[in-house]
């Protein structure tokens, strides 16, 4: 396996990066209802005539890049036998507690009744480097004007924004600190259903350092989270609001996932989800090096899915075409039904997303579409996604009268 290293000037970091992607397993239901588990509360409202300057988060120019060089703990036993190197939950908690931080956010907004409202939120994060790089979820810090990080020793730091990626719900922030305890990164591809899973985070925004344990319940659940299709680890470890961005560790004390979601249904327990660390590594590397995910392909459309009668198949339509983007330049239009992507039949939005994700920005691909009862084939040169922006859509041009699943691609 080829190792992808990230470096931070002369600073070596006690963890390892590996580019092997998580093995594809049987896909789970795409209709599972999930909620992101950041915790947000209204903290205060500014008075009439009062103002409060929003604090800008930025990492400046010339962003440093991380280097992770330490080899993971070797598994000294064959699968199915007792692992002599496995640690107890207590041992894992002791080894990793200093690598997980509490995150508090403040967001300033205005409304018709008050000139300014300050909303606070909470989440978790995992330390990547001794000098203060921290990974968390995009939804934890999205829209924040101020981010404060509290480490296990009780010290608080103002955090600088490094980069975010809405598609994978990952973000990197930076604090000015020294001799922190970075997490050792494991390999989510080595996980098996039934393996021990230990979550450490800041549930409810006020219980920092909370440890919960369970097992890996599933390896590759395809789930819709905040209108994004994601492949996540499923765990029975208790996950609550505020756990977002925290760590999911294996029984070697290695970080195998970034917690980001839980089930939102009533009377449901033991359904937590985390971003596999193998999927996160390349994104984290890009965020630190570039501030965004470089080279990710973009079609520049909003897709809408509508289920067909008595069938699991979905009809996929273009609900909106972004002006000046790849689809617009190629001649795709609002209302087009996508029948094929690169010659393969399209039965869901995921089919389109997977076809696009198999390319990089600048590649050409083909779409077979149905427009006004006429089948057409359209060639598209993919653009580069702007992952630094949070995309919002009005759907004012939507001409499809049914369906309620929307995805920006």
N, C-alpha and C positions, 0 to 999 in steps of 0.2 A: 504494500500500500504506500502511495506517495504521501509524504507529510507536508502539510502547508504550515509554514512558520510565520509568526508575526512578531515584530520586534519593536522595542521602545527605546531608541537610542542605545545606551549601554546597559540598560536594565534587563536582567534575565528574570523570568517569571516562573514560579513553581507550578507549572501545569503544562499540558501538552495539547497540541492541535493536530488533528488528523483529518484528511479530506475524504475518507471513505464515507459514503452516504448510507443512511439507514436503509436496510434491506426492505423491499416492498413486501408487505403482507396483505392478507385479504382485507379489502376495504370495508369499513363499517358503514352504518347508516348515515346518510348525508342530512337526515331530517332531525337528528338529535338537537334538542334545544339547549344552548349553552349561554352562560353569561360570563363576561370578563370579570375577573375577581379583584380589580382594584377597588379601593374604598373611597368614596367621595362624599363630603358633607359640606353644608353651607356654614362657613366659619364666621362671617361678619359682613356687614353692609356699610359702605361709606355714607356719610351724611350729605345733605344737600350743600352744594358749593364746595365740598371737600374733594380733593384729588389725591391720588396715590399713584406714583410713577411705577409702571411695570418694569421689573428687573429683567434685562435681556440676558438670555442664556446663550453663550457662544464659546466655542473652543478656540477662537482665534485662527490665525493662518498657520500653515506648516504643521498640521496635525501629526503627532507622533504615531508610530505604528508598533503594535505589541510583538513581542517574541516569546513564544512558549516552547520550552525545551525539555522539560522533565518527562521521562517515560512513565506511562501509567504503571500501577502495581500489576505484576504478572499474576495471572491465575494459575496456581500451581497444581490444579487438579483437572481431570477430564470432566466433561459435562455428565451430569447424572451422579457424580460422586460428591462426597463432602468436601467443601472448599476449606482447606486449613487456614487460608489467609482471610477468610470472611471475618468481619467485625460485628460486634453487637450494636444494637441501636444506640446504646449509651456511648460506645466508643466512637461511632460515626458522629454523633452529636458533639462530643468533645473535640473531635478533629476538625469539624467543619463550621462550628458555631461562629468563629471569628471571621469567616469568609462571607457571611450573609449580613446585609445591612437593612435598616429601616429607612424608608423614603417618605418624606412629607412634601406636599406640593401646595402652591398657592396660585390661583388663577384669578385675574381681574377681568370683570365684564361689566357691561352697562345694560340697563333696561329702562322701560318708560317711567318707572316709579322712583328709581334711585339713580343718581349719576354714576355710581360705581358699586359693584358688589365683589367681595373677595370670597372665593370658594376654595376650600382646602380639601385635599385628598391624601390618600396614603397607599403605600405599596411596599414592595421589597426589592432587593437587588443583590447581586452576587459579585464579589470582588474578583477582578481578572488579573490585576497587577499590584505589586507592592507599592507603586506610586499613585494608585487611585483610579484606574479605569474600572468601571462598574457596568455590568449588563443588567437591564431590566426590561419591562415591557413598554412598547410604544404607548399603549393606552394608559399607563401609569403617569407618564409625564406629558402626554399630548395636551397642548394648549396651556401648559404651566408657564407662569412668569417667574416663578422662583421654585427651586428644588433644593431641599435640605436633606442631607444624608447623616444618619446617626449610626456609628459603629458600635460593636459589642461592648467596647470599653466605656461607652457613654458619651464620647466626643461627638460634636456636631460640626458639619462642614457645609458650606454653600457649594453646590455642584454646577459645573459648566456643561452645557449641551455639546455633545460630540456628533451624534447622528442618530436618526430614527428610520425605521422601515415599517410602514403600516401593513404591507402585505404579509410579513412574517410576524408582526406584532413584537418586534425587537427594537431596543434602543440602547445606546451607550452614553453614559455620562462620565464626568471626570471630577474628582476632588483633589485638592492639594494636600497630600499626606505622604508619609514615608513609613516603610516597614509594616505595611498592611499584610494580611494573610490571604493570598489569592487561593481560589479553589483549584484543585487538581481536576482537569477535564478528563472524563472517561470516554467511553465509546458506546453510544446508544445502540449501535448495530450489534453489540455483543449481548444485549438484553434478551431475556426469554420471559414468556408469560409465567408468572409465579415467583419471579425474582423479588427480593426485598426492595422496597422503595421507601425512602425517608425524605419528607418534605420539611424544610426549615424556612420560616418567613415571619411576617408581621400581620397576622390575622386581626381583623377589625380595626386595623390602624393603630392599635395601642398595646398589642401583646407581642412585641418584638422578641425574636429568638425562640418562638414556639416550635416545638418538634412534634411531628405526627408521623406515624409509620403505617405501612400497608404493603401491598405487593404491586407489581406491574400486572395490570388486568388485561391489557391489549397493547399491541406494539405499533399499530399503524392505522389509527382511526381517522377516516376522512370525515371531517366535521366542518360545518359552516359556523364561523365565529365572526360576528360583526360584519357580515356580508363578505367574508373572505373564506375561501376553501382552504383548510389546513389539514396536514397529516400530523397527528399528535399521539403521544404516549398517553395511555389511560391508566390511572392508578386508583387504588382504594384508600390511599392515605388521605386523611381529612384535609380538604381545601376550603378556605373561607375567604370572603372579601378582605383584601389587604395582603393575601398571599401572592398576588400577582408580581412576577419578577423575581420571586424567591427561587431557591434551589431544590431540585429533586436529585437525591444522591443514592448511589447503590451501596451495597454492604462492604465496599472497599473504601468508602468515603470519597468517591469520585462523583463529580457533577455529571449527570446523564440527561438532565432536562431543566428547562426554565418554565416554571409554573405559570399558566396564563388563563385558565378557564375552569369552570365547574358546571355541573348540571343546574339548570334553572327551574326544573320541574318540582312540583310539590311531592312530598312523601318519597323522595329519592335520596339515597345516601350512597357514599362510596364511589362517586363518579367525578373524579378530578382529572385534569388534563395538563400536559406539559409539552413544550416544544422540544423535540429530541435534540441533544447537543450536537449531533453530527450535522443536522440541518442548520443549526444556529452558527456554527463556526465560520463558514464562509461569509455569512451576513455580518457577523461581528467584525471580522477582518476588514470587510469593505467599509463599514461604518467608521472604523478608526482611521483607515487609510484615506478615504475619500469623503466621508461625511454622508455618503449614500451608497446604495448598491449599484455599482458600476456595471453597465452592459446588460441590465435586465431588459428583455424585450417588451415592447408595448404595442398593442394594436390601436389603442385610442378609441375604445367603444365602451358603452355600458350594455351588458347583455341581460336579457330577461328570459327566464325559463317558465314554460307553461306545461303542466302535466297533461298527457293525453288520456282519453277515457279508456278504462280497463287495461291500462298498460303502465309499466314502470318507466317507459320511455318519456323523455321530455322534448318538446319542441323549443328550440333556442332561437330567440329573435334579437336583433339589434334594436335596443330601446333608445339609444342616443349615440351620435357620432360626434367626437370632439373635433372642433374646427382646427384644421391645419395639421392634425395628427395622421398617422400612417393610413388608417382606414379611410379617412376623408380624401387623402391624396390618391388612393387607389380606386375610389368610386363606390365604396360601400355606403349604404344609405339606411336611415332609420326605417324600420319595418321589415328589413331583409331577414328571412329565415335562413340560418346556417345549416346546411345539410351535411357538408363534409369539410374537414380541415386536413389539408395535406393528403387528400384522397381517402381518409378514414371517416366512416359514418359518425355523425354527431348525435348522441342520444341524451346528452346532459351538458351543462355549462362546464363541468369538469373536463369533458372531452376536449373542448376548445382550449381551456386553460393549459392542459397537459401538452397539447400540440404546440402552443405558443412557447411554453416553458422549455420545450426541447430545442429551441433556437436561441440565438443571442441577437442583440440589437444589430440591425443592418442586414440580417438574413432575409431571404425571400421565402414566402410560403403561399400556398394557394387555398382558396375557399370556394366551395360550391354553394351557391345561395339560390333561394327561391324568391323571386320578386314579381308580383303581379301575375302569378301562375306561369312564370317563365323561369327556367333554370339557367343560371349563368355561372361561369367560372371566372373568378377575379384573383389576380396576382397582387400580393401586397409585400412591400419592403418594410419590415418591422422597424419601428423607432425605438428610442431608449426611454424607459420609464423614468419619470421624475419622482423618485422615492422620498425626496425631502419634503414634498408637499402632501397635505391631507386632502384627498380628492372629495369634492362634494358635487352631487348631481341633483338637478331640479326635475328632470324627466318631463319637462314641459313639452318636448317634441315626441313623447311616447305615443305611438299610434296603436299599440297592441292592447286590446281591451281586457286581457286576462293575464293571470300569473302575478306572482308577488316576490320572486327572487331576483335580485339585481346584483350584478358584479361588474366592477370596472376592471378592464383588462387592457 
